């Protein structure tokens, strides 16, 4: 058996073409991503009857989403949130 962290390969530094595409994708989809994150956070807040939340992100792709959720939960929903990645 392996721990999840042992199954993740070494991540290489992306090249300039990849980074341009990455930033363009963020720009093109920022409004939708924000709306989707807000929707998810609202659903989480409605389904939990607690004053504090903990969210856990899987490494790499999940981490930025978890950071965004933590900020929304704290700033927009006034819910103290711990985030682990």
Backbone as XML, in Angstrom:
<?xml version="1.0"?>
<chain id="A" units="angstrom">
  <residue number="1" name="UNK">
    <atom name="N" x="0.828" y="-1.189" z="0.000"/>
    <atom name="CA" x="0.000" y="0.000" z="0.000"/>
    <atom name="C" x="0.867" y="1.245" z="0.000"/>
  </residue>
  <residue number="2" name="UNK">
    <atom name="N" x="0.379" y="2.263" z="-0.702"/>
    <atom name="CA" x="1.078" y="3.539" z="-0.749"/>
    <atom name="C" x="0.143" y="4.641" z="-0.267"/>
  </residue>
  <residue number="3" name="UNK">
    <atom name="N" x="0.726" y="5.626" z="0.371"/>
    <atom name="CA" x="-0.019" y="6.820" z="0.736"/>
    <atom name="C" x="-0.244" y="7.633" z="-0.524"/>
  </residue>
  <residue number="4" name="UNK">
    <atom name="N" x="-1.348" y="8.377" z="-0.564"/>
    <atom name="CA" x="-1.670" y="9.194" z="-1.734"/>
    <atom name="C" x="-0.497" y="10.088" z="-2.142"/>
  </residue>
  <residue number="5" name="UNK">
    <atom name="N" x="0.166" y="10.691" z="-1.171"/>
    <atom name="CA" x="1.268" y="11.604" z="-1.492"/>
    <atom name="C" x="2.429" y="10.894" z="-2.176"/>
  </residue>
  <residue number="6" name="UNK">
    <atom name="N" x="2.557" y="9.595" z="-1.989"/>
    <atom name="CA" x="3.634" y="8.837" z="-2.632"/>
    <atom name="C" x="3.293" y="8.462" z="-4.073"/>
  </residue>
  <residue number="7" name="UNK">
    <atom name="N" x="2.041" y="8.608" z="-4.456"/>
    <atom name="CA" x="1.619" y="8.231" z="-5.803"/>
    <atom name="C" x="1.710" y="9.402" z="-6.788"/>
  </residue>
  <residue number="8" name="UNK">
    <atom name="N" x="1.957" y="10.597" z="-6.283"/>
    <atom name="CA" x="2.044" y="11.776" z="-7.140"/>
    <atom name="C" x="3.458" y="11.881" z="-7.697"/>
  </residue>
  <residue number="9" name="UNK">
    <atom name="N" x="3.558" y="11.956" z="-8.999"/>
    <atom name="CA" x="4.868" y="12.062" z="-9.629"/>
    <atom name="C" x="5.473" y="13.446" z="-9.445"/>
  </residue>
  <residue number="10" name="UNK">
    <atom name="N" x="6.728" y="13.552" z="-9.789"/>
    <atom name="CA" x="7.427" y="14.835" z="-9.705"/>
    <atom name="C" x="6.847" y="15.766" z="-10.757"/>
  </residue>
  <residue number="11" name="UNK">
    <atom name="N" x="6.545" y="16.966" z="-10.350"/>
    <atom name="CA" x="5.969" y="17.949" z="-11.262"/>
    <atom name="C" x="7.075" y="18.807" z="-11.857"/>
  </residue>
  <residue number="12" name="UNK">
    <atom name="N" x="7.103" y="18.892" z="-13.174"/>
    <atom name="CA" x="8.111" y="19.677" z="-13.872"/>
    <atom name="C" x="7.632" y="21.111" z="-14.036"/>
  </residue>
  <residue number="13" name="UNK">
    <atom name="N" x="8.559" y="22.044" z="-14.155"/>
    <atom name="CA" x="8.231" y="23.441" z="-14.405"/>
    <atom name="C" x="7.600" y="23.554" z="-15.792"/>
  </residue>
  <residue number="14" name="UNK">
    <atom name="N" x="6.389" y="24.120" z="-15.903"/>
    <atom name="CA" x="5.753" y="24.248" z="-17.225"/>
    <atom name="C" x="6.502" y="25.245" z="-18.108"/>
  </residue>
  <residue number="15" name="UNK">
    <atom name="N" x="6.457" y="24.997" z="-19.411"/>
    <atom name="CA" x="7.133" y="25.915" z="-20.331"/>
    <atom name="C" x="6.267" y="27.153" z="-20.597"/>
  </residue>
  <residue number="16" name="UNK">
    <atom name="N" x="6.820" y="28.097" z="-21.343"/>
    <atom name="CA" x="6.160" y="29.378" z="-21.585"/>
    <atom name="C" x="4.834" y="29.210" z="-22.330"/>
  </residue>
  <residue number="17" name="UNK">
    <atom name="N" x="4.767" y="28.307" z="-23.298"/>
    <atom name="CA" x="3.535" y="28.070" z="-24.051"/>
    <atom name="C" x="2.432" y="27.563" z="-23.127"/>
  </residue>
  <residue number="18" name="UNK">
    <atom name="N" x="2.770" y="26.631" z="-22.265"/>
    <atom name="CA" x="1.808" y="26.088" z="-21.301"/>
    <atom name="C" x="1.299" y="27.192" z="-20.377"/>
  </residue>
  <residue number="19" name="UNK">
    <atom name="N" x="2.185" y="28.016" z="-19.877"/>
    <atom name="CA" x="1.796" y="29.075" z="-18.948"/>
    <atom name="C" x="0.899" y="30.113" z="-19.626"/>
  </residue>
  <residue number="20" name="UNK">
    <atom name="N" x="1.173" y="30.435" z="-20.884"/>
    <atom name="CA" x="0.305" y="31.358" z="-21.628"/>
    <atom name="C" x="-1.108" y="30.787" z="-21.738"/>
  </residue>
  <residue number="21" name="UNK">
    <atom name="N" x="-1.193" y="29.510" z="-22.072"/>
    <atom name="CA" x="-2.486" y="28.838" z="-22.177"/>
    <atom name="C" x="-3.192" y="28.811" z="-20.818"/>
  </residue>
  <residue number="22" name="UNK">
    <atom name="N" x="-2.457" y="28.540" z="-19.772"/>
    <atom name="CA" x="-3.009" y="28.504" z="-18.419"/>
    <atom name="C" x="-3.625" y="29.857" z="-18.052"/>
  </residue>
  <residue number="23" name="UNK">
    <atom name="N" x="-2.874" y="30.930" z="-18.226"/>
    <atom name="CA" x="-3.372" y="32.263" z="-17.876"/>
    <atom name="C" x="-4.528" y="32.696" z="-18.774"/>
  </residue>
  <residue number="24" name="UNK">
    <atom name="N" x="-4.493" y="32.316" z="-20.034"/>
    <atom name="CA" x="-5.604" y="32.632" z="-20.940"/>
    <atom name="C" x="-6.865" y="31.884" z="-20.500"/>
  </residue>
  <residue number="25" name="UNK">
    <atom name="N" x="-6.719" y="30.650" z="-20.085"/>
    <atom name="CA" x="-7.863" y="29.864" z="-19.607"/>
    <atom name="C" x="-8.476" y="30.487" z="-18.360"/>
  </residue>
  <residue number="26" name="UNK">
    <atom name="N" x="-7.628" y="30.955" z="-17.464"/>
    <atom name="CA" x="-8.128" y="31.628" z="-16.257"/>
    <atom name="C" x="-8.927" y="32.872" z="-16.653"/>
  </residue>
  <residue number="27" name="UNK">
    <atom name="N" x="-8.360" y="33.678" z="-17.536"/>
    <atom name="CA" x="-9.034" y="34.900" z="-17.967"/>
    <atom name="C" x="-10.377" y="34.595" z="-18.633"/>
  </residue>
  <residue number="28" name="UNK">
    <atom name="N" x="-10.391" y="33.590" z="-19.496"/>
    <atom name="CA" x="-11.608" y="33.233" z="-20.231"/>
    <atom name="C" x="-12.704" y="32.663" z="-19.331"/>
  </residue>
  <residue number="29" name="UNK">
    <atom name="N" x="-12.337" y="32.031" z="-18.230"/>
    <atom name="CA" x="-13.308" y="31.296" z="-17.419"/>
    <atom name="C" x="-13.476" y="31.823" z="-15.998"/>
  </residue>
  <residue number="30" name="UNK">
    <atom name="N" x="-12.887" y="32.975" z="-15.700"/>
    <atom name="CA" x="-12.891" y="33.478" z="-14.326"/>
    <atom name="C" x="-14.301" y="33.717" z="-13.782"/>
  </residue>
  <residue number="31" name="UNK">
    <atom name="N" x="-15.160" y="34.335" z="-14.547"/>
    <atom name="CA" x="-16.512" y="34.632" z="-14.068"/>
    <atom name="C" x="-17.278" y="33.345" z="-13.768"/>
  </residue>
  <residue number="32" name="UNK">
    <atom name="N" x="-17.179" y="32.381" z="-14.658"/>
    <atom name="CA" x="-17.898" y="31.111" z="-14.442"/>
    <atom name="C" x="-17.329" y="30.373" z="-13.247"/>
  </residue>
  <residue number="33" name="UNK">
    <atom name="N" x="-16.018" y="30.340" z="-13.131"/>
    <atom name="CA" x="-15.398" y="29.655" z="-12.002"/>
    <atom name="C" x="-15.823" y="30.300" z="-10.683"/>
  </residue>
  <residue number="34" name="UNK">
    <atom name="N" x="-15.833" y="31.629" z="-10.643"/>
    <atom name="CA" x="-16.268" y="32.325" z="-9.440"/>
    <atom name="C" x="-17.708" y="32.000" z="-9.083"/>
  </residue>
  <residue number="35" name="UNK">
    <atom name="N" x="-18.579" y="32.001" z="-10.088"/>
    <atom name="CA" x="-19.990" y="31.682" z="-9.850"/>
    <atom name="C" x="-20.151" y="30.242" z="-9.375"/>
  </residue>
  <residue number="36" name="UNK">
    <atom name="N" x="-19.407" y="29.323" z="-9.971"/>
    <atom name="CA" x="-19.492" y="27.909" z="-9.568"/>
    <atom name="C" x="-18.974" y="27.710" z="-8.148"/>
  </residue>
  <residue number="37" name="UNK">
    <atom name="N" x="-17.860" y="28.357" z="-7.811"/>
    <atom name="CA" x="-17.334" y="28.251" z="-6.448"/>
    <atom name="C" x="-18.323" y="28.825" z="-5.432"/>
  </residue>
  <residue number="38" name="UNK">
    <atom name="N" x="-18.930" y="29.938" z="-5.777"/>
    <atom name="CA" x="-19.917" y="30.545" z="-4.883"/>
    <atom name="C" x="-21.080" y="29.587" z="-4.664"/>
  </residue>
  <residue number="39" name="UNK">
    <atom name="N" x="-21.561" y="28.965" z="-5.740"/>
    <atom name="CA" x="-22.678" y="28.022" z="-5.655"/>
    <atom name="C" x="-22.327" y="26.849" z="-4.738"/>
  </residue>
  <residue number="40" name="UNK">
    <atom name="N" x="-21.133" y="26.281" z="-4.921"/>
    <atom name="CA" x="-20.704" y="25.148" z="-4.088"/>
    <atom name="C" x="-20.609" y="25.565" z="-2.620"/>
  </residue>
  <residue number="41" name="UNK">
    <atom name="N" x="-20.023" y="26.719" z="-2.363"/>
    <atom name="CA" x="-19.889" y="27.188" z="-0.979"/>
    <atom name="C" x="-21.253" y="27.441" z="-0.347"/>
  </residue>
  <residue number="42" name="UNK">
    <atom name="N" x="-22.173" y="27.979" z="-1.104"/>
    <atom name="CA" x="-23.523" y="28.207" z="-0.585"/>
    <atom name="C" x="-24.178" y="26.884" z="-0.222"/>
  </residue>
  <residue number="43" name="UNK">
    <atom name="N" x="-24.028" y="25.873" z="-1.079"/>
    <atom name="CA" x="-24.597" y="24.547" z="-0.803"/>
    <atom name="C" x="-23.962" y="23.928" z="0.438"/>
  </residue>
  <residue number="44" name="UNK">
    <atom name="N" x="-22.647" y="24.050" z="0.561"/>
    <atom name="CA" x="-21.966" y="23.512" z="1.744"/>
    <atom name="C" x="-22.482" y="24.209" z="2.995"/>
  </residue>
  <residue number="45" name="UNK">
    <atom name="N" x="-22.580" y="25.519" z="2.932"/>
    <atom name="CA" x="-23.030" y="26.282" z="4.101"/>
    <atom name="C" x="-24.459" y="25.929" z="4.485"/>
  </residue>
  <residue number="46" name="UNK">
    <atom name="N" x="-25.327" y="25.723" z="3.500"/>
    <atom name="CA" x="-26.716" y="25.351" z="3.770"/>
    <atom name="C" x="-26.839" y="23.947" z="4.366"/>
  </residue>
  <residue number="47" name="UNK">
    <atom name="N" x="-25.924" y="23.070" z="4.009"/>
    <atom name="CA" x="-26.033" y="21.680" z="4.451"/>
    <atom name="C" x="-25.349" y="21.402" z="5.784"/>
  </residue>
  <residue number="48" name="UNK">
    <atom name="N" x="-24.577" y="22.336" z="6.293"/>
    <atom name="CA" x="-23.834" y="22.134" z="7.541"/>
    <atom name="C" x="-24.336" y="23.079" z="8.609"/>
  </residue>
  <residue number="49" name="UNK">
    <atom name="N" x="-24.701" y="22.519" z="9.733"/>
    <atom name="CA" x="-25.166" y="23.331" z="10.852"/>
    <atom name="C" x="-24.049" y="23.453" z="11.881"/>
  </residue>
  <residue number="50" name="UNK">
    <atom name="N" x="-23.025" y="24.183" z="11.489"/>
    <atom name="CA" x="-21.876" y="24.373" z="12.362"/>
    <atom name="C" x="-21.326" y="25.775" z="12.148"/>
  </residue>
  <residue number="51" name="UNK">
    <atom name="N" x="-20.604" y="26.249" z="13.136"/>
    <atom name="CA" x="-20.019" y="27.585" z="13.013"/>
    <atom name="C" x="-18.625" y="27.560" z="12.421"/>
  </residue>
  <residue number="52" name="UNK">
    <atom name="N" x="-18.072" y="26.368" z="12.200"/>
    <atom name="CA" x="-16.724" y="26.250" z="11.661"/>
    <atom name="C" x="-16.673" y="25.055" z="10.721"/>
  </residue>
  <residue number="53" name="UNK">
    <atom name="N" x="-15.947" y="25.207" z="9.614"/>
    <atom name="CA" x="-15.826" y="24.127" z="8.634"/>
    <atom name="C" x="-14.368" y="23.756" z="8.415"/>
  </residue>
  <residue number="54" name="UNK">
    <atom name="N" x="-14.163" y="22.529" z="7.983"/>
    <atom name="CA" x="-12.853" y="22.066" z="7.547"/>
    <atom name="C" x="-13.026" y="21.480" z="6.153"/>
  </residue>
  <residue number="55" name="UNK">
    <atom name="N" x="-12.182" y="21.920" z="5.229"/>
    <atom name="CA" x="-12.190" y="21.345" z="3.884"/>
    <atom name="C" x="-10.805" y="20.775" z="3.594"/>
  </residue>
  <residue number="56" name="UNK">
    <atom name="N" x="-10.785" y="19.719" z="2.797"/>
    <atom name="CA" x="-9.540" y="19.042" z="2.441"/>
    <atom name="C" x="-9.462" y="18.958" z="0.928"/>
  </residue>
  <residue number="57" name="UNK">
    <atom name="N" x="-8.338" y="19.388" z="0.373"/>
    <atom name="CA" x="-8.113" y="19.349" z="-1.072"/>
    <atom name="C" x="-7.082" y="18.287" z="-1.405"/>
  </residue>
  <residue number="58" name="UNK">
    <atom name="N" x="-7.293" y="17.613" z="-2.519"/>
    <atom name="CA" x="-6.246" y="16.741" z="-3.031"/>
    <atom name="C" x="-5.173" y="17.631" z="-3.643"/>
  </residue>
  <residue number="59" name="UNK">
    <atom name="N" x="-3.954" y="17.207" z="-3.548"/>
    <atom name="CA" x="-2.814" y="18.021" z="-3.981"/>
    <atom name="C" x="-2.938" y="18.425" z="-5.448"/>
  </residue>
  <residue number="60" name="UNK">
    <atom name="N" x="-2.268" y="19.493" z="-5.762"/>
    <atom name="CA" x="-2.160" y="20.113" z="-7.079"/>
    <atom name="C" x="-3.456" y="20.752" z="-7.519"/>
  </residue>
  <residue number="61" name="UNK">
    <atom name="N" x="-4.252" y="20.087" z="-8.333"/>
    <atom name="CA" x="-5.437" y="20.726" z="-8.919"/>
    <atom name="C" x="-6.451" y="21.146" z="-7.870"/>
  </residue>
  <residue number="62" name="UNK">
    <atom name="N" x="-6.590" y="20.390" z="-6.815"/>
    <atom name="CA" x="-7.577" y="20.714" z="-5.794"/>
    <atom name="C" x="-7.184" y="21.852" z="-4.884"/>
  </residue>
  <residue number="63" name="UNK">
    <atom name="N" x="-5.907" y="22.094" z="-4.754"/>
    <atom name="CA" x="-5.438" y="23.108" z="-3.807"/>
    <atom name="C" x="-5.948" y="24.517" z="-4.130"/>
  </residue>
  <residue number="64" name="UNK">
    <atom name="N" x="-5.837" y="25.007" z="-5.368"/>
    <atom name="CA" x="-6.351" y="26.360" z="-5.635"/>
    <atom name="C" x="-7.863" y="26.469" z="-5.411"/>
  </residue>
  <residue number="65" name="UNK">
    <atom name="N" x="-8.591" y="25.416" z="-5.713"/>
    <atom name="CA" x="-10.037" y="25.417" z="-5.491"/>
    <atom name="C" x="-10.319" y="25.499" z="-3.996"/>
  </residue>
  <residue number="66" name="UNK">
    <atom name="N" x="-9.580" y="24.736" z="-3.209"/>
    <atom name="CA" x="-9.747" y="24.774" z="-1.759"/>
    <atom name="C" x="-9.434" y="26.136" z="-1.182"/>
  </residue>
  <residue number="67" name="UNK">
    <atom name="N" x="-8.410" y="26.792" z="-1.696"/>
    <atom name="CA" x="-8.049" y="28.138" z="-1.240"/>
    <atom name="C" x="-9.193" y="29.104" z="-1.554"/>
  </residue>
  <residue number="68" name="UNK">
    <atom name="N" x="-9.733" y="29.017" z="-2.763"/>
    <atom name="CA" x="-10.855" y="29.870" z="-3.144"/>
    <atom name="C" x="-12.082" y="29.622" z="-2.281"/>
  </residue>
  <residue number="69" name="UNK">
    <atom name="N" x="-12.360" y="28.361" z="-2.001"/>
    <atom name="CA" x="-13.508" y="28.029" z="-1.158"/>
    <atom name="C" x="-13.327" y="28.563" z="0.251"/>
  </residue>
  <residue number="70" name="UNK">
    <atom name="N" x="-12.131" y="28.401" z="0.794"/>
    <atom name="CA" x="-11.861" y="28.913" z="2.143"/>
    <atom name="C" x="-12.115" y="30.415" z="2.201"/>
  </residue>
  <residue number="71" name="UNK">
    <atom name="N" x="-11.606" y="31.140" z="1.218"/>
    <atom name="CA" x="-11.798" y="32.598" z="1.199"/>
    <atom name="C" x="-13.268" y="32.977" z="1.088"/>
  </residue>
  <residue number="72" name="UNK">
    <atom name="N" x="-13.991" y="32.311" z="0.201"/>
    <atom name="CA" x="-15.419" y="32.604" z="0.053"/>
    <atom name="C" x="-16.190" y="32.278" z="1.329"/>
  </residue>
  <residue number="73" name="UNK">
    <atom name="N" x="-15.922" y="31.124" z="1.901"/>
    <atom name="CA" x="-16.632" y="30.732" z="3.119"/>
    <atom name="C" x="-16.394" y="31.728" z="4.248"/>
  </residue>
  <residue number="74" name="UNK">
    <atom name="N" x="-15.173" y="32.203" z="4.349"/>
    <atom name="CA" x="-14.852" y="33.147" z="5.423"/>
    <atom name="C" x="-15.353" y="34.555" z="5.128"/>
  </residue>
  <residue number="75" name="UNK">
    <atom name="N" x="-15.140" y="35.028" z="3.910"/>
    <atom name="CA" x="-15.455" y="36.422" z="3.595"/>
    <atom name="C" x="-16.926" y="36.654" z="3.248"/>
  </residue>
  <residue number="76" name="UNK">
    <atom name="N" x="-17.523" y="35.749" z="2.523"/>
    <atom name="CA" x="-18.904" y="35.947" z="2.069"/>
    <atom name="C" x="-19.935" y="35.268" z="2.972"/>
  </residue>
  <residue number="77" name="UNK">
    <atom name="N" x="-19.543" y="34.155" z="3.585"/>
    <atom name="CA" x="-20.481" y="33.401" z="4.411"/>
    <atom name="C" x="-20.143" y="33.497" z="5.893"/>
  </residue>
  <residue number="78" name="UNK">
    <atom name="N" x="-19.109" y="34.270" z="6.217"/>
    <atom name="CA" x="-18.718" y="34.524" z="7.615"/>
    <atom name="C" x="-18.579" y="33.236" z="8.419"/>
  </residue>
  <residue number="79" name="UNK">
    <atom name="N" x="-17.920" y="32.248" z="7.804"/>
    <atom name="CA" x="-17.736" y="30.939" z="8.417"/>
    <atom name="C" x="-16.247" y="30.652" z="8.540"/>
  </residue>
  <residue number="80" name="UNK">
    <atom name="N" x="-15.717" y="30.604" z="9.763"/>
    <atom name="CA" x="-14.311" y="30.227" z="9.930"/>
    <atom name="C" x="-14.058" y="28.854" z="9.306"/>
  </residue>
  <residue number="81" name="UNK">
    <atom name="N" x="-13.027" y="28.769" z="8.498"/>
    <atom name="CA" x="-12.763" y="27.534" z="7.747"/>
    <atom name="C" x="-11.281" y="27.185" z="7.801"/>
  </residue>
  <residue number="82" name="UNK">
    <atom name="N" x="-11.014" y="25.925" z="8.065"/>
    <atom name="CA" x="-9.655" y="25.396" z="7.999"/>
    <atom name="C" x="-9.514" y="24.642" z="6.693"/>
  </residue>
  <residue number="83" name="UNK">
    <atom name="N" x="-8.403" y="24.829" z="6.007"/>
    <atom name="CA" x="-8.173" y="24.152" z="4.722"/>
    <atom name="C" x="-6.872" y="23.348" z="4.809"/>
  </residue>
  <residue number="84" name="UNK">
    <atom name="N" x="-6.981" y="22.066" z="4.511"/>
    <atom name="CA" x="-5.816" y="21.189" z="4.435"/>
    <atom name="C" x="-5.640" y="20.733" z="3.000"/>
  </residue>
  <residue number="85" name="UNK">
    <atom name="N" x="-4.392" y="20.628" z="2.574"/>
    <atom name="CA" x="-4.103" y="20.142" z="1.235"/>
    <atom name="C" x="-2.993" y="19.113" z="1.298"/>
  </residue>
</chain>
